[in-house]
């Protein structure tokens, strides 16, 4: 049987596009398959903005993010296009909040430069905020915005520039594994490769069941809304940062809601975190519930009154969640030439270019120089493949 390429990558979202880019850049022949058009809005790799930050509740993610900054810069240099807009970020919290305390502990442990501001200091520097006196803020100047629609397009185009073959609108019907090769059956025919990467986003659970792997993944439909500020000039990039509020959520004390300055669209973007209903990638709705819009508008009225205005755009996206909210990055049990990446739980996009490198290393070197033990399949009770 002839081999079409060294590596087949399933899924041309952020992770799959990054894997194809890293492989092609290293001179590896790669075929990238996407069931829809590149840049579609049905999964998790679309929209105008994602946060990249060093304020994290686990030190390993901070180290990964430092490396991701370097790799995004390499992509910018390679492609001649800027993808990262630095804005700084304010994490805002009542005293004693456990998630915020974990972030501070991790930043101190990894020597992340940051400043702690009282409520009065936050308001002095950013009078757009209206905060209770007991709140405090953590300022991190390196944080910024990545545009998913720009990043995914750039990763795929630059992978293609380096020799990757891209086939979109190509739905996978079956995955057949052998000890030294793989066959992917699609509506357009069969493709044969020596190695395989599965990075199928919210379709990962279904795709991996085809190769005998069942993971405890839950897909939720999340929503975000752009509001037209009363004073748009106060919320421009350069005058206003990314922000996140910690508080009580349906899952306990956690990041409650977050937002962006005006970027990509005319309004200020705001969203709740891990607040959406359970769904599947094929059954989800694209409608934002009116009560979600009202809840977000209420946050603005309480904390950012000059940003409260008419909702001008509402959108949904999908989170693929693991029980512990850590990622899955590993090789398939019994098939070391098959790597998988999924379960990014609403916080993976910033790492995409690094995760692409890790996946490329797993299938070409069977190892990575960045620890991925935290993301191992072994932490789940019932995992099987070969």
ABEGO torsion letter per residue (X at the ends): XBBABABBBBEABAAAAAAAAAAAAAGBBBBBBBABBBGBAABAABEABBBBBABBABAAAAAAAAAAAAAAAAAAAAAGBBABBBAEBBBBBBBGBAAAAAAAAAAAAAGBBBBBBBAAAAAAABAABBBBAABBBBBBAABBBBBAAAAAAAAAAAAAAAGBBBBBGBBBABBBBBAABBBBBBAAEBBBBABBBBBAEAAAAAAAAAAGBBBBBBBBBBBBBBBBBABAAAABBGABBBBBBBBBBAAEBBBABBBBBBBGBABBBBBBBGABBBBBAAABBABBBAAAAAAAAAAAAAABAAABBBBABBBBBBBBBBAAGBBBBBBBBGBAABBBBBGAGGAAAAAAAAAAAAAAAAAAAGBBABBAAAABAAABABBBBX
